[in-house]
Amino acid sequence: MARAFSEIAFTQTVRDRQSDLGSRDGYAALDSDDIDRGDRLGPSEIGFIQARDGFYQATVSETGWPYVQFRGGPAGFLKVLDETTLAYADFRGNRQYISHGNLETNEKVSLILMDYPNRTRLKVWALAQQLNLQGNEALAEAVSLPGYRALPERIIKLSVKAFDWNCPQHIPQRFSLAELAPDLNRLQKRIQDLEAENAELKAFLGTDSRR
């Protein structure tokens, strides 16, 4: 954990509850000026983000209701522009435009990026800008995904303010078909080899029994 994370997440009410429930002393050191701020992405964070094919994004409406949406695409579609800036192409979906509308009145977002096979989770707090494709051609090119069949409507540019790696204790271990494919292919090949071997053995035994 880092200082920027505690400044955003640990509101006074949260700190009061930590004190009431006995965990405040464990987090007090995060207020020290000696603690790394944790608001600049390092090699571990950058590599992790670039490997993801989806993330959860939370926004808040003008009426105060949170909205969490899953954003997916090819691995690496969330681009790391530099150590404090992320961006992605906002593709057309069901055209409810809830996140789009929420960001019109509240630029604050929170992302959760998951690696289920390794039970790892990265949380990111950021300020979002919604940018038109026209007039931002260089950035549009940077977030483009050649060959991906989806219509980009705008660019979402994220200014990272804090991040935190989560404890893996309650993260379930799950695998996608793509992640399981190498093992499944080896298993299928082994089954085919055994079936062929079995067929040869049956043929041999059948021939031998007629002698």
N, C-alpha and C positions, 0 to 999 in steps of 0.2 A: 504494500500500500504506500501511497505517497501523499504529500501535503495538499496538492491541488484536488485530489479525490476527497479528502476530508473536508476541505473548505466548501465544496459543493454539496456533498452528500450528508455531512453531519451538521444539520441545522441545529438551532438552539433546542428545539423540541426533541430532536433525535438525541442530542447530547444529554438532555434531561432524562430521557428514557434509559440511556446507557448507564447513567449514574444510579437511577432507581434499581436497575437490574444487575448492577455489579460489573459491567464491562468497560466502564469509562476509563479506568486507569490503564487498561491495555491499549487504548487508542490515544491517550493523551500525548504521547511522544510525537504523533503526527503533526502537532501544532508547532514543533520546534523549527527554527530557521535552518537548522543543520540537516533536516530531512529533505531529500530530493523532491522537487515539486511534482515530478511525474506528469508533465504536460507536454513532453516532446517524445515522439515515438522513436524507439531504438530499433536495432536490428531484429530483436525477437518479435516485437510488435509488428513491424513492417512485414516480416516473413509470414507471420501468422495471418495477417489481413490479406496478403496477396494469395494465400492458399485457399481462402474461403469461397464457397459458391453461394453463400446466402448469409443474411443476418436479420435480426429483429430490430426494428426502429420504433421508438416511442416518441410521440408528439403530444401536445396538449392543446385543446380547443379554447376558444375565448370564453366558454362557459366553465372551464376548469376540468373537463373530462379528459382523461388520458386515452390515447389510441395507440395500439401496438400493431404494427404491420410487418409481415415477413417480406423481405426483398430478396429475390433470387436471380441468378444468372450464371454464366460460365465462371469457373474459378478465376479470381482476380478481377472481377468486374468492378469491385470497389477499389478504385485506384488510389495509391499513395503518391501524392504530388510532391510532398516534402515531409519533414518530421512533425509538422503541425497542421497539415492540410490533406484532407481526403476528398474524393469526388466520385460521383457515379452518374450515369445516364439514367434519367427517370423515364422508364418505358410506359407506354400506354397499357392500362389494365382494364378493370371493369368500369372505369370512368366515374367512380364515386367521388374521387378527388378529396378524400378526407385528410390525408397527410398534407396534400397541397394546400388545402384551405387552412388547416391548422398553422402551417408555417407562415401564412400571410400575417398572422397576428402574434405568433410566438415562435421565435427563431431557435429556441432551445430544443435539442434532441438528445436522446440517449440510445446508444446502440449496444446490442449484445451479440457477440460473434461466438459461435459454438464449434468446437471440434469434439464431436461425440465419441469417435473411436478412442481418442486419447484423454477423454474426460477433462477437457480444458475449455475455459470460458474467459473471454476478454470483454470488459465493459468500457465503453467510450462515451464521454460527455462532450458535446460540441455545439457550436452555433452554426445554423444552416443558412445558406443563401440559395435562392431559386433563380437561376439564370436562364435567359433565353438562348436558344441555339444560335439564332442570328445575332451577330455582333460579338460572339464568343467562339469564333471558329477554331482557334487554337486549342481551347479547352475542350470543345466538342470533339475534336479529333483525338485528344488525349484519352477521353472516356469512351470512345467508340469501340464497338465490338464487331469487327468484320466477320461476316458469316452468320451472326446471330440474328434470327428472324424475329425482330421486335421493333416497334416504332418508338424512337426517343421523342419525348415531348419537351423536355427541358433538362438542365443540368442541376444537380444538387451538389453544392460545394460546402464542405464541412470544415470549420475551424476548430481543431481539437483543443479542449480546455483541460481535460483530465482523462485518465484511464486507470483501470485496475484489473489485475488478474484475480479470478475468483478461486475459492477453495473447491476442489473436485469432489468433495464428500458426497453430495447428493446428485451428481450428474450421472444419468444412466449411460451405459456404454451401448452405442448403436452404430450400425454400419450401413452405408448405402450399397446398392447393387454394384456401382462402379468400384467401391472400395473392396467388395467381396469378390469381384470378378477374377482376379488372379488365382485365388484359392479355389473358387468354383470351377475354373477352367482346368486346373490341375486335377481336381477330383473327377470331373467329367472325363478327362483323358485317361485317368486310372481305371475308371469304370469301363470305358471302351476297350482298353487293353485287356482287362480281365474277361470281358465278354468274348473278345476274340480268342483269348487263350482257352476259355471254357468251350467255345465252339470247336476249336481244333482238337481238344481233348475228347469231346463227344464223338467227333468224326473218327478219330483214331480208335477209340474203344468200339465204335460200331463196326469198323472194318475188321478189327481184331476178332470180334465175336463171330464173324462169318467164316473164319478160317477153319 
